[in-house]
Amino acid sequence: MGPIQIVLFTVWGLSTLALIALVLMHSGKGTGVSDMIASSLYNASTATGVMEKNLDKLTVIVACVFAACVVLAMFFFPQGIVGL
């Protein structure tokens, strides 16, 4: 495995963990456990809307990085990883 593949897998793994964390940080839209957790983090302040928009943008960027890593992995490993 070359250095490009190692960098690709590292970025892929970090983007996976970041994407999971960012999705879990979004506030819930209804009642339930997610709304209970989000209400303790977000008070009804005016900055919540701005924070949510920035969180949306960051989530989309990380999702695009994750998708790009998946596409690049298809080109670098067309037959899959054999022998690992």
Biopython code that builds the backbone (N, CA, C, O; Angstrom):
import numpy as np
from Bio.PDB.StructureBuilder import StructureBuilder

atoms = [
    (1, "MET", "N", (0.855, -1.175, 0.000)),
    (1, "MET", "CA", (0.000, 0.000, 0.000)),
    (1, "MET", "C", (0.897, 1.232, 0.000)),
    (1, "MET", "O", (1.819, 1.344, 0.808)),
    (2, "GLY", "N", (0.619, 2.145, -0.906)),
    (2, "GLY", "CA", (1.446, 3.330, -1.048)),
    (2, "GLY", "C", (1.016, 4.466, -0.144)),
    (2, "GLY", "O", (0.018, 4.362, 0.569)),
    (3, "PRO", "N", (1.771, 5.550, -0.176)),
    (3, "PRO", "CA", (1.449, 6.690, 0.702)),
    (3, "PRO", "C", (0.132, 7.381, 0.330)),
    (3, "PRO", "O", (-0.541, 7.942, 1.195)),
    (4, "ILE", "N", (-0.232, 7.341, -0.947)),
    (4, "ILE", "CA", (-1.495, 7.973, -1.351)),
    (4, "ILE", "C", (-2.678, 7.226, -0.738)),
    (4, "ILE", "O", (-3.645, 7.837, -0.282)),
    (5, "GLN", "N", (-2.587, 5.906, -0.734)),
    (5, "GLN", "CA", (-3.666, 5.121, -0.152)),
    (5, "GLN", "C", (-3.742, 5.317, 1.363)),
    (5, "GLN", "O", (-4.835, 5.351, 1.927)),
    (6, "ILE", "N", (-2.608, 5.445, 2.012)),
    (6, "ILE", "CA", (-2.610, 5.674, 3.456)),
    (6, "ILE", "C", (-3.249, 7.021, 3.783)),
    (6, "ILE", "O", (-4.039, 7.130, 4.720)),
    (7, "VAL", "N", (-2.901, 8.044, 3.004)),
    (7, "VAL", "CA", (-3.510, 9.370, 3.209)),
    (7, "VAL", "C", (-5.003, 9.309, 2.927)),
    (7, "VAL", "O", (-5.800, 9.907, 3.650)),
    (8, "LEU", "N", (-5.385, 8.582, 1.872)),
    (8, "LEU", "CA", (-6.799, 8.459, 1.514)),
    (8, "LEU", "C", (-7.586, 7.799, 2.648)),
    (8, "LEU", "O", (-8.654, 8.281, 3.027)),
    (9, "PHE", "N", (-7.061, 6.699, 3.189)),
    (9, "PHE", "CA", (-7.757, 6.021, 4.275)),
    (9, "PHE", "C", (-7.795, 6.866, 5.543)),
    (9, "PHE", "O", (-8.770, 6.814, 6.293)),
    (10, "THR", "N", (-6.751, 7.639, 5.787)),
    (10, "THR", "CA", (-6.736, 8.508, 6.961)),
    (10, "THR", "C", (-7.798, 9.599, 6.840)),
    (10, "THR", "O", (-8.558, 9.843, 7.778)),
    (11, "VAL", "N", (-7.845, 10.249, 5.687)),
    (11, "VAL", "CA", (-8.856, 11.298, 5.469)),
    (11, "VAL", "C", (-10.253, 10.698, 5.502)),
    (11, "VAL", "O", (-11.182, 11.304, 6.035)),
    (12, "TRP", "N", (-10.402, 9.509, 4.934)),
    (12, "TRP", "CA", (-11.690, 8.830, 4.922)),
    (12, "TRP", "C", (-12.142, 8.528, 6.349)),
    (12, "TRP", "O", (-13.297, 8.776, 6.693)),
    (13, "GLY", "N", (-11.256, 8.002, 7.175)),
    (13, "GLY", "CA", (-11.611, 7.691, 8.553)),
    (13, "GLY", "C", (-11.939, 8.929, 9.366)),
    (13, "GLY", "O", (-12.901, 8.935, 10.134)),
    (14, "LEU", "N", (-11.137, 9.985, 9.198)),
    (14, "LEU", "CA", (-11.403, 11.224, 9.939)),
    (14, "LEU", "C", (-12.716, 11.870, 9.492)),
    (14, "LEU", "O", (-13.470, 12.390, 10.315)),
    (15, "SER", "N", (-12.983, 11.833, 8.183)),
    (15, "SER", "CA", (-14.240, 12.413, 7.706)),
    (15, "SER", "C", (-15.432, 11.594, 8.175)),
    (15, "SER", "O", (-16.508, 12.144, 8.408)),
    (16, "THR", "N", (-15.252, 10.282, 8.317)),
    (16, "THR", "CA", (-16.333, 9.445, 8.848)),
    (16, "THR", "C", (-16.672, 9.832, 10.279)),
    (16, "THR", "O", (-17.837, 10.036, 10.621)),
    (17, "LEU", "N", (-15.640, 9.929, 11.108)),
    (17, "LEU", "CA", (-15.876, 10.296, 12.509)),
    (17, "LEU", "C", (-16.445, 11.712, 12.632)),
    (17, "LEU", "O", (-17.331, 11.959, 13.450)),
    (18, "ALA", "N", (-15.937, 12.635, 11.821)),
    (18, "ALA", "CA", (-16.436, 14.014, 11.863)),
    (18, "ALA", "C", (-17.885, 14.088, 11.401)),
    (18, "ALA", "O", (-18.684, 14.835, 11.965)),
    (19, "LEU", "N", (-18.223, 13.306, 10.369)),
    (19, "LEU", "CA", (-19.595, 13.319, 9.863)),
    (19, "LEU", "C", (-20.563, 12.760, 10.900)),
    (19, "LEU", "O", (-21.659, 13.293, 11.076)),
    (20, "ILE", "N", (-20.169, 11.699, 11.580)),
    (20, "ILE", "CA", (-21.019, 11.140, 12.636)),
    (20, "ILE", "C", (-21.227, 12.172, 13.745)),
    (20, "ILE", "O", (-22.350, 12.376, 14.206)),
    (21, "ALA", "N", (-20.141, 12.819, 14.171)),
    (21, "ALA", "CA", (-20.244, 13.816, 15.240)),
    (21, "ALA", "C", (-21.104, 14.999, 14.817)),
    (21, "ALA", "O", (-21.920, 15.482, 15.602)),
    (22, "LEU", "N", (-20.931, 15.471, 13.583)),
    (22, "LEU", "CA", (-21.702, 16.631, 13.119)),
    (22, "LEU", "C", (-23.188, 16.312, 12.999)),
    (22, "LEU", "O", (-24.028, 17.147, 13.333)),
    (23, "VAL", "N", (-23.515, 15.129, 12.531)),
    (23, "VAL", "CA", (-24.930, 14.755, 12.423)),
    (23, "VAL", "C", (-25.559, 14.656, 13.807)),
    (23, "VAL", "O", (-26.704, 15.062, 14.003)),
    (24, "LEU", "N", (-24.817, 14.121, 14.756)),
    (24, "LEU", "CA", (-25.360, 14.018, 16.112)),
    (24, "LEU", "C", (-25.482, 15.370, 16.804)),
    (24, "LEU", "O", (-26.260, 15.509, 17.748)),
    (25, "MET", "N", (-24.727, 16.368, 16.352)),
    (25, "MET", "CA", (-24.801, 17.700, 16.962)),
    (25, "MET", "C", (-26.011, 18.503, 16.504)),
    (25, "MET", "O", (-26.354, 19.505, 17.130)),
    (26, "HIS", "N", (-26.665, 18.082, 15.419)),
    (26, "HIS", "CA", (-27.843, 18.810, 14.944)),
    (26, "HIS", "C", (-28.969, 18.710, 15.956)),
    (26, "HIS", "O", (-29.143, 17.687, 16.617)),
    (27, "SER", "N", (-29.720, 19.777, 16.063)),
    (27, "SER", "CA", (-30.837, 19.775, 17.007)),
    (27, "SER", "C", (-31.985, 18.978, 16.414)),
    (27, "SER", "O", (-32.169, 18.938, 15.198)),
    (28, "GLY", "N", (-32.750, 18.350, 17.283)),
    (28, "GLY", "CA", (-33.894, 17.565, 16.849)),
    (28, "GLY", "C", (-35.033, 18.463, 16.401)),
    (28, "GLY", "O", (-35.143, 19.611, 16.831)),
    (29, "LYS", "N", (-35.874, 17.931, 15.539)),
    (29, "LYS", "CA", (-36.991, 18.724, 15.022)),
    (29, "LYS", "C", (-38.290, 18.465, 15.773)),
    (29, "LYS", "O", (-39.280, 19.166, 15.563)),
    (30, "GLY", "N", (-38.292, 17.482, 16.628)),
    (30, "GLY", "CA", (-39.522, 17.169, 17.343)),
    (30, "GLY", "C", (-39.253, 16.907, 18.799)),
    (30, "GLY", "O", (-38.287, 17.407, 19.376)),
    (31, "THR", "N", (-40.127, 16.111, 19.384)),
    (31, "THR", "CA", (-39.934, 15.746, 20.781)),
    (31, "THR", "C", (-39.262, 14.389, 20.841)),
    (31, "THR", "O", (-39.348, 13.594, 19.904)),
    (32, "GLY", "N", (-38.617, 14.144, 21.912)),
    (32, "GLY", "CA", (-37.926, 12.873, 22.083)),
    (32, "GLY", "C", (-36.561, 13.097, 22.692)),
    (32, "GLY", "O", (-36.273, 14.156, 23.250)),
    (33, "VAL", "N", (-35.730, 12.084, 22.574)),
    (33, "VAL", "CA", (-34.413, 12.127, 23.201)),
    (33, "VAL", "C", (-33.546, 13.209, 22.569)),
    (33, "VAL", "O", (-32.861, 13.942, 23.282)),
    (34, "SER", "N", (-33.564, 13.322, 21.232)),
    (34, "SER", "CA", (-32.721, 14.326, 20.580)),
    (34, "SER", "C", (-33.131, 15.739, 20.968)),
    (34, "SER", "O", (-32.279, 16.611, 21.133)),
    (35, "ASP", "N", (-34.429, 15.967, 21.115)),
    (35, "ASP", "CA", (-34.892, 17.292, 21.531)),
    (35, "ASP", "C", (-34.527, 17.558, 22.992)),
    (35, "ASP", "O", (-34.230, 18.696, 23.358)),
    (36, "MET", "N", (-34.546, 16.541, 23.810)),
    (36, "MET", "CA", (-34.194, 16.702, 25.215)),
    (36, "MET", "C", (-32.706, 17.065, 25.355)),
    (36, "MET", "O", (-32.344, 17.924, 26.158)),
    (37, "ILE", "N", (-31.853, 16.400, 24.566)),
    (37, "ILE", "CA", (-30.423, 16.695, 24.606)),
    (37, "ILE", "C", (-30.148, 18.068, 24.012)),
    (37, "ILE", "O", (-29.376, 18.847, 24.572)),
    (38, "ALA", "N", (-30.781, 18.369, 22.876)),
    (38, "ALA", "CA", (-30.530, 19.634, 22.194)),
    (38, "ALA", "C", (-31.029, 20.819, 23.009)),
    (38, "ALA", "O", (-30.432, 21.895, 22.960)),
    (39, "SER", "N", (-32.109, 20.642, 23.754)),
    (39, "SER", "CA", (-32.634, 21.777, 24.535)),
    (39, "SER", "C", (-31.673, 22.169, 25.650)),
    (39, "SER", "O", (-31.635, 23.330, 26.058)),
    (40, "SER", "N", (-30.900, 21.212, 26.142)),
    (40, "SER", "CA", (-29.933, 21.566, 27.177)),
    (40, "SER", "C", (-28.722, 22.274, 26.578)),
    (40, "SER", "O", (-28.066, 23.063, 27.257)),
    (41, "LEU", "N", (-28.421, 21.993, 25.298)),
    (41, "LEU", "CA", (-27.282, 22.642, 24.659)),
    (41, "LEU", "C", (-27.641, 24.001, 24.074)),
    (41, "LEU", "O", (-26.848, 24.941, 24.124)),
    (42, "TYR", "N", (-28.832, 24.091, 23.526)),
    (42, "TYR", "CA", (-29.256, 25.322, 22.859)),
    (42, "TYR", "C", (-30.366, 25.983, 23.658)),
    (42, "TYR", "O", (-31.463, 25.438, 23.781)),
    (43, "ASN", "N", (-30.086, 27.120, 24.184)),
    (43, "ASN", "CA", (-31.152, 27.912, 24.783)),
    (43, "ASN", "C", (-31.830, 28.687, 23.666)),
    (43, "ASN", "O", (-31.295, 28.764, 22.560)),
    (44, "ALA", "N", (-32.952, 29.240, 23.923)),
    (44, "ALA", "CA", (-33.701, 29.951, 22.890)),
    (44, "ALA", "C", (-33.059, 31.305, 22.613)),
    (44, "ALA", "O", (-33.702, 32.345, 22.760)),
    (45, "SER", "N", (-31.807, 31.290, 22.215)),
    (45, "SER", "CA", (-31.097, 32.541, 21.939)),
    (45, "SER", "C", (-31.089, 32.812, 20.442)),
    (45, "SER", "O", (-31.456, 31.954, 19.639)),
    (46, "THR", "N", (-30.670, 34.009, 20.083)),
    (46, "THR", "CA", (-30.649, 34.386, 18.671)),
    (46, "THR", "C", (-29.477, 33.753, 17.934)),
    (46, "THR", "O", (-29.513, 33.640, 16.709)),
    (47, "ALA", "N", (-28.457, 33.345, 18.640)),
    (47, "ALA", "CA", (-27.287, 32.750, 17.988)),
    (47, "ALA", "C", (-27.549, 31.322, 17.543)),
    (47, "ALA", "O", (-26.756, 30.767, 16.782)),
    (48, "THR", "N", (-28.627, 30.717, 17.989)),
    (48, "THR", "CA", (-28.906, 29.330, 17.633)),
    (48, "THR", "C", (-29.111, 29.179, 16.138)),
    (48, "THR", "O", (-28.620, 28.215, 15.549)),
    (49, "GLY", "N", (-29.812, 30.092, 15.515)),
    (49, "GLY", "CA", (-30.042, 30.015, 14.073)),
    (49, "GLY", "C", (-28.748, 30.112, 13.288)),
    (49, "GLY", "O", (-28.557, 29.391, 12.309)),
    (50, "VAL", "N", (-27.866, 30.993, 13.708)),
    (50, "VAL", "CA", (-26.580, 31.160, 13.032)),
    (50, "VAL", "C", (-25.715, 29.924, 13.238)),
    (50, "VAL", "O", (-25.054, 29.462, 12.308)),
    (51, "MET", "N", (-25.721, 29.390, 14.456)),
    (51, "MET", "CA", (-24.937, 28.186, 14.734)),
    (51, "MET", "C", (-25.460, 27.005, 13.921)),
    (51, "MET", "O", (-24.674, 26.202, 13.419)),
    (52, "GLU", "N", (-26.759, 26.897, 13.789)),
    (52, "GLU", "CA", (-27.352, 25.792, 13.037)),
    (52, "GLU", "C", (-27.012, 25.903, 11.548)),
    (52, "GLU", "O", (-26.743, 24.891, 10.901)),
    (53, "LYS", "N", (-27.021, 27.115, 11.003)),
    (53, "LYS", "CA", (-26.653, 27.299, 9.599)),
    (53, "LYS", "C", (-25.190, 26.948, 9.360)),
    (53, "LYS", "O", (-24.854, 26.300, 8.369)),
    (54, "ASN", "N", (-24.321, 27.378, 10.271)),
    (54, "ASN", "CA", (-22.898, 27.046, 10.133)),
    (54, "ASN", "C", (-22.676, 25.550, 10.281)),
    (54, "ASN", "O", (-21.838, 24.976, 9.585)),
    (55, "LEU", "N", (-23.411, 24.919, 11.170)),
    (55, "LEU", "CA", (-23.315, 23.476, 11.352)),
    (55, "LEU", "C", (-23.793, 22.742, 10.096)),
    (55, "LEU", "O", (-23.218, 21.723, 9.713)),
    (56, "ASP", "N", (-24.845, 23.259, 9.459)),
    (56, "ASP", "CA", (-25.322, 22.674, 8.210)),
    (56, "ASP", "C", (-24.257, 22.756, 7.125)),
    (56, "ASP", "O", (-24.005, 21.777, 6.422)),
    (57, "LYS", "N", (-23.633, 23.922, 6.987)),
    (57, "LYS", "CA", (-22.595, 24.100, 5.965)),
    (57, "LYS", "C", (-21.412, 23.175, 6.207)),
    (57, "LYS", "O", (-20.895, 22.561, 5.274)),
    (58, "LEU", "N", (-20.989, 23.076, 7.457)),
    (58, "LEU", "CA", (-19.854, 22.217, 7.800)),
    (58, "LEU", "C", (-20.188, 20.745, 7.560)),
    (58, "LEU", "O", (-19.333, 19.977, 7.119)),
    (59, "THR", "N", (-21.420, 20.357, 7.848)),
    (59, "THR", "CA", (-21.841, 18.977, 7.613)),
    (59, "THR", "C", (-21.821, 18.650, 6.128)),
    (59, "THR", "O", (-21.388, 17.564, 5.741)),
    (60, "VAL", "N", (-22.279, 19.566, 5.301)),
    (60, "VAL", "CA", (-22.271, 19.345, 3.851)),
    (60, "VAL", "C", (-20.837, 19.248, 3.332)),
    (60, "VAL", "O", (-20.549, 18.407, 2.480)),
    (61, "ILE", "N", (-19.947, 20.085, 3.825)),
    (61, "ILE", "CA", (-18.550, 20.046, 3.379)),
    (61, "ILE", "C", (-17.901, 18.721, 3.756)),
    (61, "ILE", "O", (-17.213, 18.111, 2.937)),
    (62, "VAL", "N", (-18.114, 18.273, 4.984)),
    (62, "VAL", "CA", (-17.523, 17.006, 5.423)),
    (62, "VAL", "C", (-18.138, 15.836, 4.657)),
    (62, "VAL", "O", (-17.441, 14.872, 4.340)),
    (63, "ALA", "N", (-19.434, 15.913, 4.358)),
    (63, "ALA", "CA", (-20.076, 14.858, 3.572)),
    (63, "ALA", "C", (-19.499, 14.798, 2.158)),
    (63, "ALA", "O", (-19.343, 13.711, 1.601)),
    (64, "CYS", "N", (-19.183, 15.942, 1.581)),
    (64, "CYS", "CA", (-18.564, 15.966, 0.249)),
    (64, "CYS", "C", (-17.154, 15.383, 0.284)),
    (64, "CYS", "O", (-16.753, 14.678, -0.643)),
    (65, "VAL", "N", (-16.399, 15.670, 1.342)),
    (65, "VAL", "CA", (-15.063, 15.081, 1.493)),
    (65, "VAL", "C", (-15.180, 13.568, 1.624)),
    (65, "VAL", "O", (-14.402, 12.834, 1.014)),
    (66, "PHE", "N", (-16.139, 13.093, 2.409)),
    (66, "PHE", "CA", (-16.357, 11.666, 2.574)),
    (66, "PHE", "C", (-16.711, 11.017, 1.239)),
    (66, "PHE", "O", (-16.172, 9.963, 0.902)),
    (67, "ALA", "N", (-17.614, 11.635, 0.476)),
    (67, "ALA", "CA", (-18.018, 11.087, -0.820)),
    (67, "ALA", "C", (-16.848, 11.070, -1.805)),
    (67, "ALA", "O", (-16.696, 10.121, -2.575)),
    (68, "ALA", "N", (-16.024, 12.116, -1.780)),
    (68, "ALA", "CA", (-14.854, 12.151, -2.653)),
    (68, "ALA", "C", (-13.875, 11.031, -2.302)),
    (68, "ALA", "O", (-13.272, 10.434, -3.194)),
    (69, "CYS", "N", (-13.717, 10.747, -1.032)),
    (69, "CYS", "CA", (-12.843, 9.646, -0.604)),
    (69, "CYS", "C", (-13.386, 8.304, -1.084)),
    (69, "CYS", "O", (-12.614, 7.430, -1.480)),
    (70, "VAL", "N", (-14.691, 8.135, -1.053)),
    (70, "VAL", "CA", (-15.290, 6.890, -1.538)),
    (70, "VAL", "C", (-15.035, 6.730, -3.038)),
    (70, "VAL", "O", (-14.678, 5.645, -3.496)),
    (71, "VAL", "N", (-15.217, 7.800, -3.794)),
    (71, "VAL", "CA", (-14.990, 7.732, -5.243)),
    (71, "VAL", "C", (-13.513, 7.472, -5.546)),
    (71, "VAL", "O", (-13.198, 6.662, -6.418)),
    (72, "LEU", "N", (-12.615, 8.142, -4.844)),
    (72, "LEU", "CA", (-11.189, 7.908, -5.050)),
    (72, "LEU", "C", (-10.791, 6.487, -4.667)),
    (72, "LEU", "O", (-9.938, 5.890, -5.324)),
    (73, "ALA", "N", (-11.389, 5.940, -3.626)),
    (73, "ALA", "CA", (-11.095, 4.562, -3.240)),
    (73, "ALA", "C", (-11.538, 3.587, -4.327)),
    (73, "ALA", "O", (-10.900, 2.552, -4.520)),
    (74, "MET", "N", (-12.612, 3.899, -5.035)),
    (74, "MET", "CA", (-13.045, 3.042, -6.141)),
    (74, "MET", "C", (-12.007, 3.020, -7.251)),
    (74, "MET", "O", (-11.817, 1.991, -7.898)),
    (75, "PHE", "N", (-11.332, 4.145, -7.481)),
    (75, "PHE", "CA", (-10.319, 4.187, -8.532)),
    (75, "PHE", "C", (-9.003, 3.550, -8.095)),
    (75, "PHE", "O", (-8.341, 2.892, -8.897)),
    (76, "PHE", "N", (-8.617, 3.738, -6.833)),
    (76, "PHE", "CA", (-7.358, 3.175, -6.351)),
    (76, "PHE", "C", (-7.452, 1.678, -6.065)),
    (76, "PHE", "O", (-6.456, 0.965, -6.181)),
    (77, "PHE", "N", (-8.641, 1.194, -5.690)),
    (77, "PHE", "CA", (-8.839, -0.209, -5.385)),
    (77, "PHE", "C", (-10.015, -0.762, -6.175)),
    (77, "PHE", "O", (-11.057, -1.054, -5.588)),
    (78, "PRO", "N", (-9.879, -0.916, -7.495)),
    (78, "PRO", "CA", (-11.025, -1.378, -8.293)),
    (78, "PRO", "C", (-11.444, -2.811, -7.971)),
    (78, "PRO", "O", (-12.614, -3.154, -8.141)),
    (79, "GLN", "N", (-10.514, -3.661, -7.509)),
    (79, "GLN", "CA", (-10.824, -5.052, -7.192)),
    (79, "GLN", "C", (-10.957, -5.287, -5.693)),
    (79, "GLN", "O", (-11.142, -6.426, -5.266)),
    (80, "GLY", "N", (-10.869, -4.248, -4.898)),
    (80, "GLY", "CA", (-10.902, -4.391, -3.455)),
    (80, "GLY", "C", (-9.514, -4.599, -2.902)),
    (80, "GLY", "O", (-8.538, -4.643, -3.651)),
    (81, "ILE", "N", (-9.425, -4.724, -1.618)),
    (81, "ILE", "CA", (-8.134, -4.935, -0.965)),
    (81, "ILE", "C", (-7.920, -6.436, -0.828)),
    (81, "ILE", "O", (-8.672, -7.119, -0.134)),
    (82, "VAL", "N", (-6.903, -6.936, -1.486)),
    (82, "VAL", "CA", (-6.610, -8.360, -1.457)),
    (82, "VAL", "C", (-5.359, -8.580, -0.623)),
    (82, "VAL", "O", (-4.353, -7.899, -0.827)),
    (83, "GLY", "N", (-5.405, -9.492, 0.286)),
    (83, "GLY", "CA", (-4.229, -9.855, 1.058)),
    (83, "GLY", "C", (-4.044, -9.083, 2.336)),
    (83, "GLY", "O", (-2.992, -9.199, 2.965)),
    (84, "LEU", "N", (-5.019, -8.298, 2.750)),
    (84, "LEU", "CA", (-4.899, -7.578, 4.028)),
    (84, "LEU", "C", (-5.766, -8.226, 5.066)),
    (84, "LEU", "O", (-5.806, -7.770, 6.209)),
]
sb = StructureBuilder()
sb.init_structure("model")
sb.init_model(0)
sb.init_chain("A")
sb.init_seg("    ")
for serial, (resi, resn, name, xyz) in enumerate(atoms, 1):
    if name == "N":
        sb.init_residue(resn, " ", resi, " ")
    sb.init_atom(name, np.array(xyz, "f"), 0.0, 1.0, " ", f" {name:<3s}", serial, name[0])
structure = sb.get_structure()
